[in-house]
Amino acid sequence: MNRQTFIWGRSGNKIRRTDRWVERLWVLGLLLAALILFGINLGSVPLLDWGETTVTLVAREIEKAPVGSWSWLYPTLTGKPYFEEPPLLYALIASAYKIGGINQWTTRLPGAILCAISVPLLYGIGREIFPSRQSAIFSSLIYLTLSPVVCYGRLAIVDGTALCFVLLMMWCVLRSRRDLRWSLGVGIGLGLMCLTKGILLGVVVGAIALLFLGWDTPRLLTSVYWWLGLLLGVVPGVAWYAGGLMQYGQTFITTGIFNESLQRLWASAAAHSRSPDYYLLGILKFSPWLLFFPYGLRFAWENRNWGWAKLVLVWTAIYLLAISVIVTKLTWYVLPVYPALALAGGALLAEVWNWPSRQSFPRFWSIGLSLIALSAVVGSFYFGITSAAERSLSMIFASVALTMTISAVLVARRDLQFILILFWGLYVSLLLFMTSPYWIGQF
């Protein structure tokens, strides 16, 4: 080995070590930022009557059950078998009760932590599919500052928890393209999803993963080792359903699987039937990032030969189609599509970041940001003069107005710093919102 090769080898190792440290810092930074946003002021607001109180009652019965009882696997409500949802989140909340007592904070904490973990998981997905770290960072920060993800993730409902397992499964799917051993993680993620939300979500997300691999990496679907890993990983989930069948028989199938999951495909639950465009209209209500999502999806279509674009297009199209045809429609059903939209938006912003300095931005962005700023100014003045009790809302609207105003000006001036202003301003605004008692008001 000559001196030049030796020096290059040492410098190459140093670069790789530095790159690993940078990677860890980004993961830890995103996790810390998410934990703060998802965890702050978590227990100061009463539990919601329509969902969280039921979760509390079931988790209490698990926590009070005798040691060695199977109630943590097959919970009860007022002494009767509870089949509405699988037991994973309830068991986690019961464990939190044993450590920190029964209160609002311990009720919401397990789900909030798991939903916060989904932020670095999305970063991991971005690192697998994007050629640059920048796209992964932008995608993660968009996802972190999406208000529906944060608000629903803080509640003691299964949907925020399931979102973590959706991203875990997708991350393992992408890593299994290079190492078949990660197919075990695909099965584990799928099983955890079914143990949290039920079979229907597992079927939809599993279909998305298979269609993506069939388009992007079809050789993987012919690998016996990949399917073996998937089947081994999903064993715990299958075992739980098999145990419920053996313990409760036909009642478990009829009530736990058919009525509470599959029947929602064609029958409305508790008068929650809506038109097929319900979710599209619901998505349009949230977050300034929605100004960029249509451009991100168009950018994905233009680059559909790339793996990231294939994932975004399949994920968005299949999931929105699936929840649109389901008769029962609830606003939080749309949560699993936000990671795909965040990936599309992150890819677009990374592309915009490298545009020539003379290239102008779409006028729709500056107009949209200006309208949001104007609405926020009106809201700030309204809540500022109505009563002293709502001054915190005035401050929140003022923060949004300042962020949107500066961003609109920077977009009009073709200044790329508008991206950083949006990230920081939205994070601070959401942080202020979560410290107020009003974050739960939209539910």
C-alpha positions as CSV (number, residue, x, y, z in Angstrom):
1,M,0.0,0.0,0.0
2,N,1.5,3.3,-1.0
3,R,1.3,6.5,1.0
4,Q,-1.4,8.1,-1.1
5,T,-3.7,5.1,-0.6
6,F,-3.0,5.0,3.1
7,I,-3.9,8.7,3.5
8,W,-7.1,8.3,1.4
9,G,-8.1,5.3,3.5
10,R,-7.7,7.2,6.8
11,S,-9.5,10.3,5.5
12,G,-12.3,8.0,4.1
13,N,-12.8,6.4,7.5
14,K,-12.8,9.8,9.2
15,I,-15.5,11.0,6.7
16,R,-17.6,7.9,7.4
17,R,-17.3,8.4,11.2
18,T,-18.3,12.0,10.9
19,D,-21.2,11.1,8.7
20,R,-22.4,8.6,11.3
21,W,-22.2,11.2,14.0
22,V,-24.1,13.7,11.9
23,E,-26.8,11.0,11.3
24,R,-27.1,10.3,15.0
25,L,-27.4,14.0,15.8
26,W,-30.2,14.5,13.4
27,V,-32.1,11.5,14.7
28,L,-31.7,12.6,18.3
29,G,-32.5,16.2,17.5
30,L,-35.7,15.2,15.7
31,L,-36.7,12.9,18.5
32,L,-36.1,15.5,21.1
33,A,-38.0,18.2,19.2
34,A,-40.9,15.7,18.7
35,L,-41.0,14.6,22.4
36,I,-41.2,18.3,23.5
37,L,-44.0,19.1,21.1
38,F,-46.0,15.9,21.7
39,G,-45.4,15.8,25.5
40,I,-45.7,19.4,26.7
41,N,-48.9,20.3,28.6
42,L,-50.2,16.7,28.0
43,G,-52.1,16.2,31.2
44,S,-53.7,19.6,31.9
45,V,-56.7,19.1,29.6
46,P,-59.6,16.7,30.6
47,L,-60.0,13.5,28.7
48,L,-62.4,13.5,25.7
49,D,-65.7,11.8,26.4
50,W,-66.0,10.1,23.0
51,G,-62.8,8.0,23.1
52,E,-60.3,8.6,25.8
53,T,-62.6,7.9,28.7
54,T,-63.3,4.4,27.4
55,V,-59.5,3.8,27.0
56,T,-59.0,4.9,30.6
57,L,-61.7,2.5,31.9
58,V,-60.3,-0.5,30.0
59,A,-56.7,0.3,31.0
60,R,-57.8,0.6,34.7
61,E,-59.3,-2.9,34.6
62,I,-56.1,-4.2,33.1
63,E,-54.0,-2.4,35.8
64,K,-56.2,-3.7,38.6
65,A,-56.3,-7.3,37.3
66,P,-54.5,-9.9,39.4
67,V,-50.9,-10.8,38.5
68,G,-50.9,-13.6,36.0
69,S,-54.2,-12.6,34.6
70,W,-54.7,-12.6,30.8
71,S,-56.6,-9.3,30.9
72,W,-53.6,-7.4,29.4
73,L,-54.1,-9.6,26.3
74,Y,-57.8,-9.8,26.3
75,P,-59.1,-6.8,28.2
76,T,-62.6,-6.3,29.7
77,L,-64.9,-3.3,30.3
78,T,-67.1,-3.6,33.3
79,G,-66.2,-7.2,33.6
80,K,-67.3,-8.1,30.0
81,P,-64.9,-8.9,27.1
82,Y,-63.9,-5.7,25.2
83,F,-63.5,-6.4,21.5
84,E,-63.7,-2.9,20.0
85,E,-60.0,-2.5,19.5
86,P,-56.9,-4.7,20.0
87,P,-55.1,-4.4,23.4
88,L,-51.7,-3.1,22.7
89,L,-52.2,0.6,23.6
90,Y,-54.5,-0.3,26.5
91,A,-51.7,-2.5,28.0
92,L,-49.1,0.2,27.5
93,I,-51.4,2.7,29.3
94,A,-52.0,0.2,32.1
95,S,-48.2,-0.1,32.5
96,A,-48.0,3.7,32.8
97,Y,-50.7,3.6,35.5
98,K,-48.6,1.2,37.5
99,I,-45.6,3.5,37.4
100,G,-47.1,7.0,37.5
101,G,-50.7,6.5,38.8
102,I,-54.0,7.1,37.0
103,N,-54.3,10.5,35.5
104,Q,-54.6,12.4,32.2
105,W,-50.8,12.6,31.8
106,T,-50.2,8.8,32.1
107,T,-53.2,8.1,30.0
108,R,-51.9,10.0,27.0
109,L,-48.1,9.5,27.5
110,P,-47.6,6.1,25.8
111,G,-49.3,7.1,22.6
112,A,-47.6,10.5,22.6
113,I,-44.2,8.9,22.9
114,L,-44.8,6.4,20.2
115,C,-46.2,9.1,17.8
116,A,-43.1,11.2,18.6
117,I,-40.9,8.3,17.6
118,S,-42.6,8.3,14.2
119,V,-40.7,11.5,13.4
120,P,-37.2,10.0,13.3
121,L,-38.7,7.0,11.7
122,L,-39.8,9.2,8.8
123,Y,-36.3,10.6,8.6
124,G,-35.1,7.0,8.3
125,I,-37.5,6.4,5.5
126,G,-36.2,9.5,3.8
127,R,-32.6,8.4,4.1
128,E,-33.5,5.1,2.5
129,I,-35.3,6.5,-0.6
130,F,-33.7,10.0,-1.2
131,P,-30.2,10.4,-2.6
132,S,-29.5,13.4,-0.3
133,R,-30.0,13.9,3.5
134,Q,-31.5,17.3,2.8
135,S,-34.8,15.8,1.4
136,A,-35.1,13.5,4.4
137,I,-34.6,16.5,6.8
138,F,-37.2,18.6,5.0
139,S,-39.7,15.7,5.0
140,S,-39.2,15.1,8.7
141,L,-39.7,18.7,9.6
142,I,-42.8,19.0,7.5
143,Y,-44.2,15.9,9.2
144,L,-43.2,17.3,12.6
145,T,-45.1,20.5,12.0
146,L,-48.3,19.1,10.7
147,S,-51.0,20.0,13.2
148,P,-53.3,17.0,12.7
149,V,-50.4,14.6,13.4
150,V,-49.4,16.4,16.6
151,C,-52.9,16.9,17.9
152,Y,-54.2,13.4,17.3
153,G,-50.8,11.9,18.3
154,R,-51.2,13.5,21.8
155,L,-54.6,11.9,22.4
156,A,-55.1,8.5,24.0
157,I,-56.5,6.9,20.9
158,V,-55.0,4.1,18.8
159,D,-54.5,6.1,15.6
160,G,-51.4,8.0,16.6
161,T,-49.8,4.9,18.0
162,A,-50.7,3.0,14.8
163,L,-49.0,5.7,12.8
164,C,-45.7,4.8,14.5
165,F,-46.0,1.2,13.5
166,V,-47.0,2.1,9.9
167,L,-43.7,4.0,9.6
168,L,-41.8,1.3,11.3
169,M,-43.1,-1.2,8.8
170,M,-42.3,1.0,5.8
171,W,-38.8,1.7,7.0
172,C,-38.2,-2.0,7.3
173,V,-39.7,-2.6,3.9
174,L,-37.1,-0.2,2.4
175,R,-34.2,-1.6,4.3
176,S,-35.1,-5.1,3.3
177,R,-34.3,-4.2,-0.3
178,R,-30.7,-4.3,0.7
179,D,-30.8,-6.8,3.5
180,L,-33.4,-9.6,3.6
181,R,-33.1,-9.9,7.4
182,W,-35.1,-6.7,7.7
183,S,-38.2,-8.5,6.4
184,L,-38.6,-9.8,9.9
185,G,-39.1,-6.1,10.9
186,V,-41.7,-5.8,8.2
187,G,-43.7,-8.6,9.8
188,I,-43.2,-7.2,13.3
189,G,-44.5,-3.7,12.2
190,L,-47.5,-5.3,10.5
191,G,-48.3,-7.4,13.6
192,L,-48.0,-4.4,15.9
193,M,-50.3,-2.4,13.6
194,C,-52.9,-5.2,13.8
195,L,-52.5,-5.4,17.6
196,T,-53.2,-1.6,17.8
197,K,-55.7,-0.7,15.2
198,G,-57.0,-3.9,13.7
199,I,-56.8,-6.1,10.6
200,L,-58.2,-3.5,8.2
201,L,-55.3,-1.1,8.6
202,G,-52.8,-3.9,8.3
203,V,-54.4,-5.1,5.0
204,V,-54.3,-1.6,3.5
205,V,-50.8,-0.8,4.5
206,G,-49.6,-4.3,3.6
207,A,-51.1,-3.8,0.1
208,I,-49.3,-0.5,-0.3
209,A,-46.0,-2.1,0.6
210,L,-46.5,-5.0,-1.8
211,L,-47.6,-2.8,-4.7
212,F,-44.6,-0.5,-4.1
213,L,-42.2,-3.5,-4.1
214,G,-43.9,-5.0,-7.2
215,W,-43.2,-1.7,-9.0
216,D,-39.8,-0.9,-7.6
217,T,-38.1,-4.1,-6.5
218,P,-40.2,-7.1,-7.9
219,R,-37.3,-9.6,-7.3
220,L,-38.0,-9.2,-3.6
221,L,-41.4,-10.7,-3.9
222,T,-40.0,-13.9,-5.4
223,S,-37.6,-14.3,-2.4
224,V,-38.5,-17.2,-0.1
225,Y,-36.3,-15.7,2.6
226,W,-38.2,-12.3,2.5
227,W,-41.6,-14.0,2.9
228,L,-40.2,-16.2,5.6
229,G,-39.0,-13.2,7.6
230,L,-42.4,-11.5,7.1
231,L,-44.3,-14.6,8.3
232,L,-42.0,-15.0,11.4
233,G,-42.4,-11.3,12.3
234,V,-46.2,-11.4,12.2
235,V,-46.5,-14.5,14.4
236,P,-47.3,-12.6,17.6
237,G,-50.1,-10.8,16.0
238,V,-51.5,-14.0,14.4
239,A,-51.1,-15.7,17.8
240,W,-53.3,-13.1,19.5
241,Y,-56.1,-13.5,17.1
242,A,-55.8,-17.3,17.3
243,G,-55.9,-17.1,21.1
244,G,-59.0,-14.9,21.0
245,L,-60.7,-17.4,18.7
246,M,-59.9,-20.3,21.0
247,Q,-61.0,-18.4,24.1
248,Y,-64.2,-16.7,22.9
249,G,-65.1,-18.7,19.8
250,Q,-67.6,-17.3,17.3
251,T,-68.2,-14.2,19.5
252,F,-64.6,-13.0,18.9
253,I,-64.9,-13.4,15.1
254,T,-68.3,-11.7,14.9
255,T,-67.7,-8.8,17.4
256,G,-63.9,-8.4,17.4
257,I,-63.1,-8.9,13.8
258,F,-66.2,-8.6,11.7
259,N,-68.3,-5.9,13.4
260,E,-65.5,-3.6,14.6
261,S,-63.3,-3.8,11.6
262,L,-64.4,-5.4,8.4
263,Q,-68.1,-4.3,8.6
264,R,-67.0,-0.7,8.4
265,L,-66.2,-1.3,4.7
266,W,-69.9,-1.2,3.9
267,A,-71.8,-0.2,7.0
268,S,-71.6,3.2,8.9
269,A,-70.6,3.0,12.5
270,A,-72.5,5.4,14.8
271,A,-73.8,7.6,11.9
272,H,-70.3,8.4,10.7
273,S,-71.1,8.1,7.0
274,R,-69.7,10.8,4.7
275,S,-69.3,11.5,1.0
276,P,-66.2,10.0,-0.8
277,D,-64.5,13.4,-0.9
278,Y,-64.8,13.8,2.9
279,Y,-61.1,13.2,3.5
280,L,-59.9,15.4,0.7
281,L,-61.8,18.3,2.1
282,G,-60.6,17.5,5.6
283,I,-56.9,17.5,4.5
284,L,-57.4,21.0,2.9
285,K,-58.3,22.4,6.3
286,F,-54.9,22.0,7.9
287,S,-51.5,23.5,7.7
288,P,-49.7,25.9,5.3
289,W,-47.8,22.9,4.0
290,L,-50.8,22.0,2.0
291,L,-49.9,24.8,-0.4
292,F,-46.9,22.7,-1.4
293,F,-48.3,19.2,-1.4
294,P,-50.0,19.4,-4.9
295,Y,-46.6,20.6,-6.4
296,G,-44.9,17.8,-4.5
297,L,-47.2,15.1,-5.9
298,R,-46.8,16.6,-9.4
299,F,-43.0,16.5,-8.8
300,A,-43.3,12.8,-7.8
301,W,-45.3,12.0,-10.9
302,E,-42.6,13.7,-13.1
303,N,-40.0,11.6,-11.4
304,R,-42.0,8.3,-11.1
305,N,-39.0,6.3,-12.3
306,W,-37.3,7.0,-8.9
307,G,-38.0,4.8,-5.9
308,W,-39.1,7.7,-3.6
309,A,-41.6,8.9,-6.2
310,K,-43.0,5.4,-6.6
311,L,-43.5,5.1,-2.8
312,V,-45.2,8.5,-2.5
313,L,-47.5,7.9,-5.4
314,V,-48.5,4.3,-4.4
315,W,-48.9,5.3,-0.7
316,T,-51.0,8.4,-1.4
317,A,-53.2,6.9,-4.1
318,I,-53.9,3.5,-2.5
319,Y,-54.5,4.8,1.0
320,L,-56.8,7.7,0.0
321,L,-58.7,5.4,-2.3
322,A,-59.1,2.8,0.5
323,I,-60.4,5.2,3.1
324,S,-62.7,6.9,0.6
325,V,-64.6,3.8,-0.3
326,I,-65.0,2.8,3.4
327,V,-68.5,3.8,4.5
328,T,-67.5,4.7,8.0
329,K,-65.5,7.9,7.9
330,L,-63.7,9.6,10.8
331,T,-61.3,12.5,10.6
332,W,-58.4,10.6,12.2
333,Y,-58.5,7.8,9.6
334,V,-56.6,10.1,7.2
335,L,-53.5,10.2,9.5
336,P,-51.4,7.5,7.7
337,V,-51.4,9.5,4.4
338,Y,-49.6,12.5,6.0
339,P,-46.1,10.8,6.0
340,A,-46.4,10.2,2.2
341,L,-47.5,13.9,1.7
342,A,-44.6,15.0,3.9
343,L,-42.1,12.9,1.7
344,A,-43.5,14.6,-1.4
345,G,-43.2,18.0,0.2
346,G,-39.7,17.3,1.4
347,A,-38.6,16.2,-2.1
348,L,-40.1,19.4,-3.6
349,L,-38.4,21.7,-1.1
350,A,-35.0,20.1,-1.6
351,E,-35.5,20.6,-5.3
352,V,-36.5,24.2,-4.8
353,W,-33.5,24.8,-2.5
354,N,-31.2,23.9,-5.5
355,W,-33.1,26.0,-8.1
356,P,-31.2,28.7,-10.0
357,S,-31.4,32.0,-8.2
358,R,-33.3,33.7,-11.0
359,Q,-36.0,31.1,-11.1
360,S,-39.3,32.5,-9.7
361,F,-41.5,30.6,-7.2
362,P,-45.2,29.8,-8.0
363,R,-47.3,32.9,-7.3
364,F,-49.8,30.6,-5.6
365,W,-47.4,30.1,-2.7
366,S,-47.1,33.8,-1.9
367,I,-50.8,34.4,-2.4
368,G,-51.7,31.5,-0.1
369,L,-49.2,32.5,2.6
370,S,-50.5,36.0,2.5
371,L,-54.1,34.9,2.9
372,I,-53.2,32.7,5.8
373,A,-51.3,35.7,7.4
374,L,-54.3,38.0,6.9
375,S,-56.6,35.4,8.5
376,A,-54.2,35.0,11.4
377,V,-54.0,38.8,11.9
378,V,-57.8,39.0,12.1
379,G,-57.8,36.1,14.6
380,S,-55.1,37.7,16.7
381,F,-57.0,41.0,17.0
382,Y,-60.4,39.3,17.6
383,F,-59.1,37.2,20.5
384,G,-57.0,40.0,21.8
385,I,-60.0,42.3,22.3
386,T,-62.7,39.8,23.3
387,S,-61.5,38.7,26.8
388,A,-58.3,38.4,28.9
389,A,-58.9,34.6,29.2
390,E,-58.3,34.2,25.4
391,R,-55.1,36.3,25.2
392,S,-53.1,33.1,24.7
393,L,-55.0,32.5,21.4
394,S,-54.2,36.0,20.4
395,M,-50.5,35.3,20.9
396,I,-50.7,32.0,18.9
397,F,-52.4,33.7,16.0
398,A,-49.8,36.5,16.1
399,S,-47.0,34.0,15.9
400,V,-48.7,32.3,12.9
401,A,-49.3,35.8,11.3
402,L,-45.7,36.8,11.7
403,T,-44.4,33.5,10.3
404,M,-46.7,33.6,7.3
405,T,-46.0,37.3,6.6
406,I,-42.3,36.9,6.6
407,S,-42.5,33.7,4.5
408,A,-44.8,35.4,1.9
409,V,-42.4,38.3,1.5
410,L,-39.4,36.0,1.1
411,V,-41.3,33.9,-1.5
412,A,-42.1,37.1,-3.4
413,R,-38.4,38.0,-3.3
414,R,-37.3,34.5,-4.4
415,D,-35.4,34.1,-1.1
416,L,-34.9,30.4,-0.1
417,Q,-34.9,31.3,3.6
418,F,-38.7,31.1,3.5
419,I,-38.3,27.4,4.0
420,L,-36.4,27.8,7.3
421,I,-38.8,30.5,8.5
422,L,-41.7,28.2,7.9
423,F,-40.1,25.3,9.8
424,W,-39.1,27.4,12.8
425,G,-42.2,29.6,12.9
426,L,-44.7,26.7,12.6
427,Y,-42.8,24.7,15.3
428,V,-42.9,27.7,17.7
429,S,-46.6,28.3,16.9
430,L,-47.5,24.7,17.5
431,L,-45.5,24.8,20.7
432,L,-47.5,27.8,21.9
433,F,-50.7,26.1,20.8
434,M,-49.9,22.9,22.8
435,T,-49.1,25.0,25.9
436,S,-52.7,26.4,25.8
437,P,-55.8,24.6,26.8
438,Y,-57.2,25.0,23.3
439,W,-55.3,22.3,21.5
440,I,-58.0,19.8,22.2
441,G,-60.8,22.1,21.1
442,Q,-60.8,21.0,17.5
443,F,-62.0,17.5,18.5
